[in-house]
Amino acid sequence: MADERYNWASLGIDTTKPSIARTYDVVLRGKDNFEVDRAFVDQIVKVVPEIYDVAAYNREVLGRGVRYLTEEAGLRQFLDLGSGLPTVQNTHQVAQASAADVRVVYVDNDPIVLAHGRALLAENDRTTVVTADVRRPEEILADPEVRRLIDFDRPVGLMLVGILHHLHDDEGPQRIVDTLMDAVPSGSHLFVTCFCASGQESRDAEQQYLAMLGTGRFRTPDEITAYFDGLELLEPGVVALPLWRPEGEVPAELSVGQRLMFGGIARKP
């Protein structure tokens, strides 16, 4: 549990409203969240009882995807946008377990991510946290701390894992993806996971997210696939997360929770 005695307001952290990063921390069963975040998740559970499992599926596919990008695609630098709190088995831990020389920059607009992330990563000189808004990708690409670790002349793993669904249509998620991919060279990869409009339960969840958090756009598989336009989409394409290169058996019929997020990885030719 986040220390309620700490003067979070002095860091610009509003503990009276749920935040994206902290509510994700709740469903990952972390401790860096507040009562308002846990109350929000309690409401989501009423609509999607499997929401804690959904977070686990997202974290598991992150691990599989990052291992692929490090071990098979040979990437040695990652820009993880809308990363949330750098909790257990996040990008830097998975990637650096495969190759110690991997560099990772986490980007999030929630000040609590910087407050906790810098402390967690203080002894890791190949990983850093930057406070910036994914809706302003040009600023991220020009940030000195990003430039310190990421060499944009070499292939980059651009990660938008669990963040694009928090952008409204009028905020131009496709423009953001295109701006980022235009800035990286051939051989770079785009890794996206996103809430998917896969049934009535997803539509009900979208209403709850929009009403209480102000974000949470559940897009169709075709809309998610469009993020990869112009790129070489890797097999098995854009699929429900448990179906993306599973390491064990997957049920023949997926549950509501297993169909709630879709994702994929593509290579820039």
C-alpha positions in Angstrom: 0.0 0.0 0.0 1.3 3.5 -0.8 2.3 5.3 2.3 -0.6 7.6 3.1 1.6 9.7 5.5 3.8 10.8 2.6 3.1 14.3 1.2 2.1 13.1 -2.2 0.5 16.4 -3.1 4.0 18.0 -3.0 4.9 15.8 -5.9 1.8 16.6 -7.9 0.1 13.3 -7.1 -3.7 13.5 -6.6 -4.7 10.8 -4.2 -8.4 11.7 -4.5 -8.9 10.4 -8.1 -7.9 7.0 -9.6 -5.0 7.0 -12.0 -4.2 4.7 -14.9 -0.8 3.7 -13.5 -2.0 3.1 -10.0 -5.2 1.1 -11.0 -3.0 -1.1 -13.1 -0.8 -1.6 -10.1 -3.9 -2.7 -8.1 -4.8 -5.4 -10.6 -1.1 -6.5 -10.7 -1.5 -6.9 -6.9 1.1 -4.2 -6.2 1.3 -1.9 -3.3 1.9 1.5 -4.9 -1.8 2.6 -5.0 -4.4 4.3 -2.9 -7.9 3.6 -1.6 -9.5 5.5 -4.5 -7.7 3.2 -7.0 -8.8 0.1 -5.2 -12.4 1.4 -5.1 -12.3 1.9 -8.9 -11.1 -1.7 -9.5 -13.8 -3.0 -7.2 -16.4 -1.4 -9.5 -14.7 -2.9 -12.6 -14.7 -6.4 -11.0 -18.5 -6.2 -10.8 -18.5 -6.0 -14.7 -15.4 -8.1 -15.5 -14.8 -10.5 -12.6 -11.6 -11.6 -14.4 -10.0 -8.2 -14.5 -7.1 -9.4 -12.2 -6.5 -12.2 -14.7 -6.6 -9.8 -17.6 -3.7 -7.9 -16.0 -1.8 -11.1 -15.6 -2.4 -12.0 -19.3 -1.0 -8.6 -20.3 2.1 -9.0 -18.1 2.6 -12.6 -19.4 2.5 -11.5 -23.0 4.8 -8.6 -22.2 7.3 -11.2 -21.0 6.9 -13.4 -24.1 7.1 -10.4 -26.4 10.2 -8.9 -24.9 12.0 -12.2 -24.8 11.2 -12.6 -28.5 12.4 -9.1 -29.3 15.6 -9.5 -27.3 16.6 -13.1 -28.1 15.2 -13.6 -31.6 14.9 -10.1 -33.1 18.2 -9.1 -31.4 17.0 -5.7 -30.0 19.1 -4.0 -27.4 17.0 -0.9 -26.7 13.4 -0.4 -25.7 11.2 2.7 -25.3 8.3 1.6 -23.1 5.5 4.2 -23.4 2.7 4.5 -20.9 4.6 2.0 -18.9 3.0 2.4 -15.5 5.0 1.5 -12.3 8.1 -0.6 -13.0 6.8 -3.6 -11.0 8.1 -7.2 -11.0 9.0 -8.8 -14.3 8.6 -5.6 -16.3 10.4 -4.8 -19.5 13.9 -4.1 -18.1 14.0 -7.2 -16.0 12.8 -9.5 -18.8 15.1 -8.0 -21.4 18.2 -7.7 -19.2 17.8 -11.3 -18.1 18.3 -12.2 -21.7 21.0 -9.6 -22.6 22.7 -7.6 -19.9 23.5 -4.7 -22.3 19.8 -3.9 -23.1 18.8 -0.3 -22.4 15.3 0.6 -21.4 13.5 4.0 -21.0 10.1 4.0 -19.3 7.8 6.9 -20.1 4.7 7.8 -18.2 2.8 11.0 -17.4 1.9 10.0 -13.8 4.3 11.6 -11.3 4.0 8.5 -9.0 5.8 6.5 -11.7 8.8 8.8 -11.5 8.7 8.9 -7.7 8.8 5.1 -7.3 10.5 4.3 -10.6 13.7 6.3 -10.0 14.1 4.7 -6.5 13.6 1.2 -7.9 16.0 1.8 -10.8 18.6 3.8 -8.9 21.2 1.1 -9.2 20.5 0.3 -12.9 22.4 2.7 -15.2 20.9 1.1 -18.3 17.3 1.9 -17.3 15.6 5.2 -16.5 12.1 6.7 -16.1 10.9 9.9 -17.9 7.8 11.9 -17.1 6.1 12.7 -20.4 2.8 12.4 -22.1 2.4 9.9 -24.9 0.0 12.3 -26.6 3.1 14.5 -27.3 5.4 12.0 -29.0 7.7 14.7 -30.5 8.6 15.8 -27.0 9.4 12.3 -25.9 11.6 11.7 -28.9 13.5 15.0 -28.2 13.9 14.4 -24.4 17.5 14.4 -23.4 17.1 11.5 -21.0 15.5 9.4 -23.8 18.3 10.4 -26.1 20.9 9.5 -23.5 19.9 5.8 -23.6 18.2 5.3 -26.9 20.2 5.5 -30.2 17.7 6.3 -32.9 20.1 5.2 -35.6 19.7 1.6 -34.3 16.6 -0.6 -34.1 14.3 0.2 -31.2 11.6 -1.8 -29.5 8.6 0.6 -29.3 6.2 -0.6 -26.7 2.7 0.6 -26.3 1.5 -2.2 -24.1 -1.9 -1.4 -22.4 -1.8 2.3 -23.2 -3.5 3.1 -26.5 -6.9 2.2 -25.1 -6.5 5.2 -22.8 -6.4 7.6 -25.7 -9.6 8.9 -27.1 -10.2 8.8 -30.9 -9.8 12.6 -31.1 -6.4 12.4 -29.4 -5.0 10.7 -32.5 -3.6 7.3 -31.4 -2.7 6.4 -35.0 -0.8 9.7 -35.5 1.1 9.0 -32.3 2.1 5.5 -33.5 3.1 6.8 -36.9 5.2 9.6 -35.4 7.1 7.2 -33.2 7.6 4.6 -36.0 8.8 7.3 -38.4 11.5 8.2 -35.9 13.1 4.7 -35.8 15.1 2.8 -38.4 14.4 -0.4 -40.3 14.5 -3.4 -38.0 12.6 -1.6 -35.2 9.5 -3.3 -33.8 6.2 -2.1 -32.6 4.5 -4.0 -29.7 0.9 -3.1 -28.9 -1.7 -4.5 -26.6 -5.2 -2.9 -26.2 -8.6 -3.5 -24.8 -10.7 -5.1 -27.4 -14.4 -4.8 -28.2 -15.0 -8.5 -28.0 -18.6 -8.7 -26.6 -21.2 -7.2 -24.3 -18.9 -7.5 -21.3 -16.3 -5.3 -23.0 -18.9 -2.7 -23.8 -20.1 -2.7 -20.2 -16.4 -2.4 -19.0 -15.9 0.5 -21.4 -18.8 2.4 -19.9 -17.3 1.9 -16.4 -13.8 3.0 -17.4 -15.1 6.1 -19.2 -17.4 7.1 -16.3 -14.9 6.6 -13.5 -11.5 7.0 -15.0 -12.3 9.2 -18.0 -10.5 6.8 -20.4 -10.8 3.3 -21.7 -11.7 2.9 -25.3 -12.4 -0.7 -26.4 -11.5 -1.0 -30.1 -12.3 -3.8 -32.6 -9.6 -6.2 -33.8 -9.6 -4.4 -37.1 -9.0 -1.1 -35.4 -6.1 -2.5 -33.3 -4.6 -4.2 -36.4 -4.6 -0.8 -38.2 -1.9 0.4 -35.8 0.5 -1.9 -37.7 -0.3 -0.5 -41.2 2.9 -0.4 -43.3 4.7 -2.8 -41.0 5.4 -6.5 -41.2 3.0 -8.1 -38.8 4.5 -11.1 -37.1 2.6 -14.4 -36.7 0.1 -15.0 -35.3 -1.0 -11.5 -36.1 -3.3 -9.5 -33.8 -4.9 -11.9 -31.4 -6.3 -12.4 -27.9 -3.3 -12.1 -25.6 -3.2 -15.8 -24.5 -3.0 -16.8 -28.2 0.2 -14.7 -28.9 2.9 -17.4 -29.0 1.7 -19.2 -25.9 4.2 -21.2 -23.9 1.6 -23.7 -22.7 -1.8 -25.0 -23.6 -4.6 -22.6 -24.3 -8.3 -23.5 -24.0 -10.1 -24.2 -27.2 -12.7 -21.6 -26.1 -11.4 -18.5 -24.5 -13.1 -16.9 -21.4 -14.4 -13.3 -21.4 -11.2 -12.2 -19.6 -9.0 -13.9 -22.1 -10.7 -12.1 -25.0 -10.7 -8.7 -23.3 -7.3 -7.6 -24.7 -5.7 -8.2 -28.1 -2.2 -7.5 -29.2 0.6 -8.1 -31.6 4.1 -7.3 -32.7 5.3 -6.0 -36.1 8.7 -5.2 -37.7 9.5 -2.0 -39.6 10.9 -3.1 -43.0 
